[in-house]
Amino acid sequence: MNEQQRLFAAIRGEDVGEFSAQGIAIYRRNLLANAQRALAISFPTIFELLDSNDSEQLVADFLRFSPPSQGDWGQWGAVFSAFISQHELSDDYAYLADCAALDWAVHQALHGIDTTLDSASLQQLADVEPSQLTVVINPNVVIMTSEFPLVDIFDAHHHENDGMREDALSRVQAQLSDESVASAVMVFRPEYQPRVCSISSDEAIFMQALLANKSLGETLDKMSDFPDFSFEQWLIKAIENNLIVRLATRS
């Protein structure tokens, strides 16, 4: 282990070794402060839900579990949700890991690549059999399912309208008392800012199949068990909200 590696090991809480204990303490405080600022940006809902003591301990524990491996703090946190699911805080806040996963999806969409629909590719719907078509979903789109009312939790802390935040909070309080609550959530970016919305369970199943690279024909066959689902209506919504990039012929 070289000197830089020994320094990082000491900062992470291992043996200080030949380094100054006072100097290492300063490094540790700075590292923790930087980590808190970074995670508060990437996971704002988590830091709204937790008090300062709990959030500081969570960050310190995560630093030990998954220290940053690159200089860009904004890329740190991909495993934060999985880490939270195993953390003792999840005993009291069972929805915390799912909220972190939603925050990360929004954060990734915010920094994602701008994409627009290749409208000419839609002509293939008339020319090519559905079994030979793939619907390429916008890479900024994420579909999540949860046992908790994630969209209302998100809106209760981030909606721009005070009244809407209060309404969302009231729904959260009511729904969290119902153990049967389940939700399907979509993160998407119609233009420059990501958005979060609830979607129906059948729409979630349809889009998850497309995201798994199933052909359009195979996906539509799957949807025969969901008579309320309309591909035509979904396609209009997908075009309006920049959910798809193009239709492609399968090789």
ChimeraX attribute file (.defattr): number of C-alpha atoms within 10 A of each C-alpha:
attribute: neighborCount
match mode: 1-to-1
recipient: residues
	/A:1	7
	/A:2	6
	/A:3	9
	/A:4	9
	/A:5	10
	/A:6	17
	/A:7	19
	/A:8	16
	/A:9	15
	/A:10	21
	/A:11	23
	/A:12	20
	/A:13	13
	/A:14	12
	/A:15	13
	/A:16	18
	/A:17	11
	/A:18	10
	/A:19	13
	/A:20	11
	/A:21	14
	/A:22	9
	/A:23	11
	/A:24	18
	/A:25	15
	/A:26	13
	/A:27	17
	/A:28	18
	/A:29	12
	/A:30	13
	/A:31	17
	/A:32	18
	/A:33	14
	/A:34	13
	/A:35	22
	/A:36	19
	/A:37	14
	/A:38	19
	/A:39	21
	/A:40	16
	/A:41	16
	/A:42	24
	/A:43	23
	/A:44	19
	/A:45	21
	/A:46	20
	/A:47	18
	/A:48	15
	/A:49	15
	/A:50	15
	/A:51	10
	/A:52	11
	/A:53	8
	/A:54	13
	/A:55	19
	/A:56	17
	/A:57	12
	/A:58	19
	/A:59	20
	/A:60	19
	/A:61	15
	/A:62	19
	/A:63	18
	/A:64	13
	/A:65	13
	/A:66	14
	/A:67	16
	/A:68	15
	/A:69	9
	/A:70	9
	/A:71	8
	/A:72	9
	/A:73	16
	/A:74	15
	/A:75	16
	/A:76	18
	/A:77	23
	/A:78	16
	/A:79	14
	/A:80	20
	/A:81	20
	/A:82	14
	/A:83	18
	/A:84	22
	/A:85	18
	/A:86	11
	/A:87	15
	/A:88	11
	/A:89	16
	/A:90	14
	/A:91	11
	/A:92	8
	/A:93	13
	/A:94	15
	/A:95	19
	/A:96	23
	/A:97	21
	/A:98	22
	/A:99	24
	/A:100	26
	/A:101	20
	/A:102	25
	/A:103	22
	/A:104	23
	/A:105	24
	/A:106	25
	/A:107	18
	/A:108	21
	/A:109	22
	/A:110	17
	/A:111	13
	/A:112	16
	/A:113	12
	/A:114	14
	/A:115	16
	/A:116	15
	/A:117	19
	/A:118	11
	/A:119	12
	/A:120	9
	/A:121	14
	/A:122	14
	/A:123	10
	/A:124	16
	/A:125	13
	/A:126	8
	/A:127	8
	/A:128	12
	/A:129	12
	/A:130	19
	/A:131	16
	/A:132	15
	/A:133	20
	/A:134	22
	/A:135	22
	/A:136	16
	/A:137	21
	/A:138	23
	/A:139	18
	/A:140	23
	/A:141	24
	/A:142	23
	/A:143	19
	/A:144	18
	/A:145	18
	/A:146	14
	/A:147	15
	/A:148	23
	/A:149	24
	/A:150	25
	/A:151	21
	/A:152	25
	/A:153	21
	/A:154	23
	/A:155	21
	/A:156	24
	/A:157	19
	/A:158	15
	/A:159	14
	/A:160	10
	/A:161	11
	/A:162	12
	/A:163	11
	/A:164	16
	/A:165	19
	/A:166	16
	/A:167	14
	/A:168	21
	/A:169	18
	/A:170	14
	/A:171	15
	/A:172	20
	/A:173	13
	/A:174	10
	/A:175	16
	/A:176	14
	/A:177	9
	/A:178	10
	/A:179	9
	/A:180	9
	/A:181	12
	/A:182	14
	/A:183	17
	/A:184	22
	/A:185	22
	/A:186	22
	/A:187	23
	/A:188	24
	/A:189	23
	/A:190	20
	/A:191	12
	/A:192	12
	/A:193	11
	/A:194	19
	/A:195	16
	/A:196	21
	/A:197	14
	/A:198	18
	/A:199	16
	/A:200	13
	/A:201	16
	/A:202	17
	/A:203	21
	/A:204	20
	/A:205	18
	/A:206	21
	/A:207	22
	/A:208	17
	/A:209	18
	/A:210	19
	/A:211	19
	/A:212	9
	/A:213	15
	/A:214	18
	/A:215	21
	/A:216	21
	/A:217	15
	/A:218	16
	/A:219	21
	/A:220	20
	/A:221	12
	/A:222	13
	/A:223	19
	/A:224	10
	/A:225	10
	/A:226	15
	/A:227	8
	/A:228	10
	/A:229	17
	/A:230	13
	/A:231	13
	/A:232	9
	/A:233	9
	/A:234	15
	/A:235	13
	/A:236	10
	/A:237	12
	/A:238	17
	/A:239	15
	/A:240	12
	/A:241	14
	/A:242	19
	/A:243	26
	/A:244	22
	/A:245	19
	/A:246	18
	/A:247	21
	/A:248	17
	/A:249	15
	/A:250	12
	/A:251	6
